[in-house]
Amino acid sequence: MKKYLIAVLSLLTLSCEEQLDLGPVANLTDVTFFKTAEDAEAALGAAYAVMNAPIDQSLDMTSTDDAIPFLTGAADRPLLWRYNLVSTNTIISSFAPAYIAINRSNIVINRLKDIPMDEGLKSRYIAEAKVLRALHYFNLVRLYGDVPLVTSETVSLDGLNVERDPMEKVYEQIEADLKEAEAVLPKTYPVSESGRMTQGAAKGMLAKVYLTRAGSTNGSPYWAQAVAKAKEVIDSGVYDLYENFSDAFALTARGGKENIIEIQYLTDIRGHNLGRGFGVRSAPIYPGGGAGIARPTASLFNAYSAADKRKAVTFLTSFVFNGATTNLSIDNPDPTKAVAFQKLWDKTAKTNPGEGTSVPILRYADVLLMYAEALNEVSSAPTPEAYAALNKVRQRAGLDKLTGLTYQAFKEAVWLERRLELVFEGSRRFDLVRTGRLLDAVKAETSFGRNPTIQPFHVLLPIPQSDRDSNPKLTQNPGY
């Protein structure tokens, strides 16, 4: 995505202005833009620039059993962690950023058809935008349930007052976008174009959509559909696991064989802050010192066996600075002595935020585990193919192959593997909700005086109050 860098940086600089002054921007665009292939590419770059709109690792982990927010940090994180959750909590405010991103995708989808340019390239750009739109809507329905389904460009404030549509209708649009995209997108791109949406991205997302829609329903037809799409990704021959788990998150993995959908960053140019942000509080090993947003739970940390190679990659348990070693603890309440997440930490970054490691949205390991889980459901027992997919992930982690499991034991083994493999990648909350385990998992995690007041309605987040103030037609989810 290097060719989009200038557009990305410009959009980040103008993000506040675009919300405050929509009219002039729209008028300027109508007159001077969407005339050439270069304009089409820039518009698509703008859609990619906000690809991370609904992603928040602290939301995923502190609302589950994976992380504990430091109680001296932002007040809204401990409130979410304890499920004292109200609609003004800033950590759950993914609604508006997602719709800004959706609108940019809609612009590409709606406007490019009138641009005189190569028809094949035009179709591909539109297909890429459809995958991006599907991604944002998929996150929205999983977080909030019913949401407004907007598939045309919003050009004025008059278009902002829209009602929520049923989840079923939104899922139908997600599925349609992904099916249309997979028929158009290429399997791969040249290295210079890495990071763009591919056929495998559309198929892999479809597999996850079907897995999510199957939920915890035995005999759901979505299980077989998840199997079919995951197998298409596996059989494509495009993707594979790196030999070492750590290599999947290295700077050299950008555009690599394991990342099916990723957000690419450039060290000290356009970086993220996930290593320092979730690093050891005040530790001098990060530019500006560690922020210490949240620490891993003991239940997560101790779920890794001694043989699991992923543990050392995922967690920082000690560090050396100026020749002195600081050992970190999983239960010491001192945030400067707490074990930290380091999975996505770019240790070469010199600025804050400047970390350039890619943030994975969908990895090949995820597809293998989806395939194993769905096959087990379809066959009501683990098949040899299901074992092969699960064990491929386990063996890379240094673990023994599993054999001889019952249907239920295999299902639980896959669930555990997903937790250990995909932590810090935005999967835990979605996995717990779709399998009906969120309440039990949260209630079981009571360390550091959590005492969560979680209720069944908490499987959906509240519609942010700021968005309801802007759009009176938005109703609130039950319980809030």
C-alpha positions in Angstrom: 0.0 0.0 0.0 3.0 2.3 -0.3 1.5 4.2 -3.2 -1.4 5.3 -0.9 0.9 6.7 1.7 0.5 10.4 0.7 -3.3 10.0 0.6 -3.3 8.3 4.0 -1.2 11.0 5.7 -3.3 13.8 4.1 -6.6 12.2 5.2 -5.3 11.7 8.8 -4.3 15.4 8.9 -7.8 16.5 7.6 -9.9 14.0 9.7 -11.2 16.7 12.1 -11.9 19.2 9.3 -13.9 16.8 7.2 -16.3 16.3 10.1 -16.7 20.0 10.7 -17.0 21.2 7.1 -18.8 18.6 5.0 -20.5 21.0 2.6 -17.5 22.7 1.0 -15.6 19.4 0.7 -18.5 17.8 -1.0 -18.9 20.7 -3.4 -15.3 20.7 -4.3 -15.3 17.0 -4.9 -18.4 17.2 -7.2 -16.7 19.8 -9.4 -13.1 18.7 -9.6 -12.9 15.0 -8.7 -14.0 11.6 -10.1 -12.8 12.4 -13.6 -9.8 10.2 -14.1 -8.3 6.8 -13.2 -6.0 8.6 -10.8 -9.0 10.1 -9.1 -10.5 6.6 -8.8 -7.3 5.3 -7.2 -7.1 8.2 -4.8 -10.7 7.6 -3.7 -10.0 3.9 -3.1 -6.9 5.0 -1.1 -9.1 7.2 1.1 -11.3 4.1 1.8 -8.2 2.0 2.8 -6.9 4.9 4.9 -9.8 4.4 7.4 -9.6 0.6 7.3 -8.9 0.5 11.1 -12.0 2.6 12.0 -13.8 0.1 14.2 -10.8 -1.7 15.7 -9.9 -1.3 19.4 -7.8 -3.9 21.2 -8.8 -2.6 24.6 -12.5 -3.0 23.8 -11.9 -6.6 22.7 -9.8 -7.7 25.6 -11.0 -5.7 28.6 -14.6 -6.6 27.8 -13.7 -10.3 28.0 -11.3 -12.4 30.1 -8.1 -11.6 28.3 -7.0 -8.3 29.9 -7.2 -6.0 32.9 -7.2 -2.3 32.4 -4.9 -0.4 34.7 -7.2 1.3 37.2 -5.1 4.5 37.2 -5.7 4.9 33.4 -8.7 6.1 31.4 -11.8 5.7 33.6 -14.0 4.3 30.8 -11.8 1.1 30.5 -12.4 0.0 34.1 -16.1 0.8 33.7 -16.3 -1.4 30.6 -14.2 -4.1 32.3 -16.7 -4.2 35.2 -19.6 -3.9 32.9 -20.8 -0.7 34.5 -21.5 0.2 30.9 -23.4 3.3 29.7 -23.8 4.7 26.2 -21.4 7.6 26.9 -18.5 5.3 27.4 -15.8 6.4 24.9 -14.3 2.9 24.5 -17.4 1.6 22.7 -17.7 4.5 20.3 -16.8 2.6 17.1 -20.1 3.6 15.4 -19.3 7.0 13.8 -15.8 6.0 12.6 -17.2 2.9 10.9 -19.8 5.0 9.0 -17.2 7.4 7.9 -15.3 4.5 6.5 -18.4 3.0 4.9 -19.2 6.3 3.2 -15.8 6.3 1.6 -16.4 2.8 0.3 -19.8 3.9 -1.0 -18.2 6.8 -2.8 -15.9 4.4 -4.7 -18.7 1.9 -5.4 -21.2 4.6 -6.6 -18.9 7.1 -8.3 -16.4 5.0 -10.2 -18.9 3.6 -12.7 -19.0 7.0 -14.5 -15.2 7.4 -14.8 -13.7 6.7 -18.2 -11.0 4.2 -17.4 -9.9 0.6 -17.9 -13.0 -1.4 -17.2 -11.1 -4.3 -15.6 -9.3 -1.9 -13.2 -12.5 -0.1 -12.4 -14.3 -3.4 -11.5 -11.4 -4.4 -9.3 -11.4 -1.1 -7.4 -15.1 -1.4 -6.8 -14.7 -5.0 -5.6 -11.9 -3.9 -3.2 -14.3 -1.2 -1.8 -17.0 -3.8 -1.4 -14.8 -6.0 0.8 -13.9 -2.9 2.9 -17.6 -2.0 3.2 -18.4 -5.6 4.2 -15.6 -5.6 6.8 -17.0 -2.5 8.5 -20.6 -3.7 8.5 -19.5 -7.1 9.8 -17.9 -5.4 12.8 -20.9 -3.2 13.3 -23.5 -5.9 13.4 -21.3 -8.0 15.7 -20.8 -5.1 18.1 -24.2 -3.4 18.0 -26.8 -5.7 16.3 -29.2 -3.9 14.1 -27.6 -0.9 12.4 -28.5 1.5 9.6 -27.7 -0.1 6.2 -26.4 2.7 4.0 -25.2 1.7 0.5 -25.2 5.0 -1.3 -23.0 8.0 -0.8 -24.0 10.5 1.9 -23.4 14.0 0.5 -25.2 16.2 3.0 -26.5 16.3 6.6 -29.9 15.4 5.3 -28.7 11.9 4.7 -27.5 11.3 8.3 -30.9 10.7 9.9 -31.5 7.0 9.1 -33.1 4.2 11.1 -31.6 0.9 12.1 -32.1 -2.1 9.8 -32.4 -5.7 11.0 -29.2 -7.7 11.3 -30.5 -10.2 8.8 -30.7 -7.5 6.1 -27.2 -6.2 6.9 -25.8 -9.7 6.8 -27.5 -10.2 3.4 -25.6 -7.1 2.1 -22.3 -8.3 3.6 -22.7 -11.6 1.9 -23.7 -10.0 -1.4 -20.7 -7.6 -1.3 -18.2 -10.4 -0.6 -19.7 -12.8 -3.2 -19.5 -10.1 -5.9 -16.0 -9.2 -4.9 -14.6 -12.7 -4.9 -15.7 -13.1 -8.5 -13.7 -10.1 -9.5 -10.6 -9.8 -7.3 -7.3 -11.4 -8.2 -5.7 -14.1 -6.0 -2.5 -12.1 -5.6 -0.9 -8.7 -6.5 2.7 -7.7 -7.2 4.8 -7.0 -4.1 4.4 -3.2 -4.7 0.6 -3.6 -4.4 0.5 -5.9 -1.3 -2.1 -5.1 1.3 -5.0 -4.8 -1.1 -8.1 -6.9 -0.9 -7.8 -10.2 -2.7 -10.0 -13.1 -3.7 -8.8 -14.9 -0.6 -9.8 -11.9 1.6 -13.3 -12.0 0.3 -13.5 -15.8 0.7 -11.9 -15.8 4.2 -14.3 -13.1 5.4 -17.2 -15.1 4.0 -16.1 -18.1 6.0 -16.1 -16.0 9.2 -19.5 -14.5 8.4 -20.9 -18.0 8.0 -19.2 -19.2 11.2 -20.7 -16.2 13.0 -24.2 -16.8 11.7 -24.0 -20.4 12.6 -23.3 -19.3 16.2 -23.9 -22.1 18.6 -26.7 -23.7 16.5 -26.3 -27.4 15.9 -27.2 -28.4 12.4 -27.1 -24.8 11.0 -26.6 -24.8 7.3 -24.0 -22.0 7.8 -21.5 -24.6 9.1 -21.3 -26.3 5.7 -21.0 -22.9 4.0 -18.1 -21.9 6.4 -16.4 -25.2 5.6 -16.7 -24.6 1.8 -15.3 -21.1 1.9 -12.5 -21.9 4.3 -11.5 -24.8 2.1 -11.4 -22.6 -1.0 -8.9 -20.4 0.8 -6.8 -23.4 1.9 -6.9 -25.0 -1.6 -5.9 -21.7 -3.3 -2.3 -22.4 -2.5 -1.7 -18.7 -1.9 -1.4 -18.9 1.9 0.6 -20.8 4.5 1.9 -20.5 8.1 5.3 -19.2 8.7 7.6 -21.8 10.2 8.0 -19.7 13.4 5.1 -18.0 15.1 7.1 -14.9 15.7 7.7 -14.5 11.9 4.0 -13.8 11.4 4.3 -10.5 13.2 7.8 -9.4 12.0 8.3 -6.3 9.9 9.2 -8.7 7.0 5.7 -10.2 7.2 4.0 -7.2 5.6 2.2 -8.6 2.6 3.5 -12.1 3.5 2.0 -15.5 3.1 0.1 -15.6 6.4 -1.7 -12.2 6.3 -4.9 -12.5 4.3 -6.2 -9.1 5.5 -3.9 -6.7 7.3 -3.5 -3.0 8.1 0.0 -2.1 6.9 2.1 0.5 8.7 5.5 2.1 8.0 7.9 2.4 10.9 8.4 6.0 12.1 6.4 7.3 9.1 2.8 6.0 9.6 2.9 3.8 12.6 0.6 2.5 15.3 1.2 2.5 19.1 0.1 -1.0 20.1 3.5 -2.2 21.5 4.1 0.9 23.6 0.4 1.4 24.3 0.0 -2.0 25.9 3.6 -2.1 27.1 5.0 -1.9 30.7 3.9 1.3 32.3 6.7 3.9 32.3 9.3 1.4 31.0 12.1 3.3 29.2 12.4 0.6 26.5 9.7 2.3 24.5 9.9 5.8 22.9 8.2 8.0 25.4 7.9 5.2 27.9 5.3 2.5 28.1 1.7 3.6 28.4 0.4 0.4 30.2 -3.2 0.5 28.9 -3.9 -3.0 30.1 -2.2 -6.1 31.3 -3.0 -9.8 30.5 -5.1 -11.8 32.9 -3.6 -14.8 34.7 -6.2 -17.0 33.1 -4.9 -16.1 29.7 -1.2 -16.2 30.6 -1.5 -19.6 32.4 -3.5 -21.1 29.6 -0.3 -21.5 27.6 1.7 -24.6 28.4 5.4 -24.5 29.0 6.0 -25.9 25.6 3.9 -23.3 23.7 6.3 -21.1 21.7 3.6 -18.5 21.3 3.8 -17.5 25.0 7.2 -15.8 24.7 6.2 -14.0 21.5 2.9 -12.8 23.0 4.0 -11.6 26.4 7.0 -9.6 27.8 8.0 -11.1 31.1 11.2 -9.2 31.7 13.4 -6.5 30.1 16.9 -5.2 30.3 17.8 -1.5 30.4 21.2 0.0 31.0 22.4 -3.5 32.1 19.7 -3.9 34.8 17.0 -6.6 34.5 13.4 -5.9 35.5 11.3 -9.1 36.0 7.6 -8.7 35.5 4.7 -10.4 37.3 1.3 -11.6 36.2 -0.3 -10.6 39.6 1.8 -7.8 41.0 -0.6 -4.8 41.1 2.2 -2.3 40.4 1.7 -1.4 36.7 5.5 -0.8 36.3 6.0 -4.5 37.2 3.2 -6.1 35.2 3.6 -8.6 32.4 2.8 -6.9 29.1 1.6 -7.7 25.6 4.3 -7.5 23.0 2.9 -9.4 20.1 2.7 -6.5 17.7 5.6 -4.4 19.2 8.0 -2.9 16.6 11.2 -2.7 18.6 12.9 -0.7 15.8 10.6 2.3 16.2 12.2 5.5 17.4 9.1 7.6 17.6 5.7 7.5 19.4 3.6 6.4 17.7 5.9 4.9 15.1 5.5 1.1 15.1 5.4 -0.4 11.6 4.3 -4.0 12.2 1.2 -4.9 10.3 -2.0 -5.3 12.4 -3.7 -8.6 11.2 -7.4 -8.6 10.5 -7.5 -12.2 9.1 -4.6 -14.6 9.2 -4.3 -18.0 7.6 -4.1 -19.6 11.1 -7.6 -18.2 11.7 -8.9 -19.8 8.5 -7.5 -23.2 9.5 -9.1 -23.0 12.9 -12.5 -21.9 11.4 -12.2 -24.9 9.0 -11.5 -27.3 11.8 -14.4 -26.0 14.0 -16.9 -26.0 11.2 -15.9 -29.5 9.9 -16.4 -30.8 13.4 -19.9 -29.4 13.4 -20.9 -30.6 10.0 -19.7 -34.2 10.8 -20.8 -34.2 14.5 -17.3 -35.5 15.1 -13.7 -34.4 14.3 -12.6 -35.7 10.8 -9.1 -36.3 9.7 -9.2 -33.0 7.8 -10.3 -31.2 10.9 -7.5 -32.7 12.9 -5.0 -31.8 10.2 -6.1 -28.1 10.2 -6.0 -27.8 14.0 -2.8 -29.7 14.4 -1.0 -27.6 11.8 -1.6 -24.6 14.1 -0.6 -26.5 17.2 2.6 -28.0 15.8 3.8 -24.6 14.7 3.4 -23.6 18.3 5.5 -26.6 19.4 2.6 -28.6 20.8 1.8 -32.2 20.2 -0.9 -33.4 17.8 -4.4 -34.0 19.2 -6.1 -37.3 18.5 -9.1 -39.3 19.7 -11.2 -36.4 20.9 -15.0 -36.5 21.1 -17.1 -33.9 19.2 -17.3 -31.7 22.3 -13.7 -32.1 23.4 -12.6 -31.1 19.8 -14.8 -28.1 19.8 -13.4 -26.9 23.1 -9.8 -27.6 21.9 -10.4 -25.3 18.9 -11.9 -22.6 21.1 -8.8 -22.7 23.3 -6.5 -22.7 20.3 -8.3 -19.6 18.9 -7.8 -17.8 22.2 -4.0 -18.6 22.4 -3.3 -18.1 18.7 -5.4 -15.0 18.0 -5.0 -13.0 21.2 -4.5 -9.2 20.6 -6.0 -9.6 17.1 -9.6 -8.5 17.9 -11.1 -12.0 18.0 -11.9 -12.9 21.6 -15.1 -11.0 22.2 -16.5 -12.0 18.8 -15.7 -15.6 19.5 -17.2 -15.6 23.0 -20.4 -13.9 21.8 -21.0 -16.2 18.7 -20.5 -19.3 20.8 -22.6 -18.1 23.7 -19.8 -18.1 26.3 -19.3 -14.4 27.0 -21.1 -14.2 30.3 -19.5 -17.3 31.7 -16.0 -16.2 30.7 -16.4 -12.7 32.1 -17.9 -14.0 35.4 -15.1 -16.4 35.8 -12.4 -13.6 35.5 -12.6 -11.8 38.8 -9.0 -11.0 39.5 -8.0 -7.5 40.8 -11.5 -7.0 42.3 -13.3 -7.0 39.0 -16.7 -8.1 40.3 -18.4 -7.8 36.8 -22.1 -6.9 36.7 -22.5 -8.4 33.2 -26.0 -9.2 32.0 -27.3 -11.1 28.9 -28.0 -7.9 27.1 -24.3 -7.0 27.2 -23.6 -9.3 24.3 -24.4 -6.1 22.3 -22.9 -2.8 23.1 -25.0 0.4 23.6 -25.4 2.7 20.6 -23.1 5.6 21.5 -25.1 8.5 22.9 -23.3 11.0 20.7 -24.5 9.2 17.6 -28.1 9.1 19.0 -27.8 12.8 19.7 -26.8 13.4 16.1 -29.4 11.0 14.7 -32.7 10.9 16.6 -33.9 8.0 14.6 -31.4 5.7 16.2 -33.0 3.6 18.9 -31.0 2.2 21.8 -30.3 -1.5 22.4 -32.4 -3.1 25.2 -30.9 -2.8 28.7 -29.1 0.5 28.3 
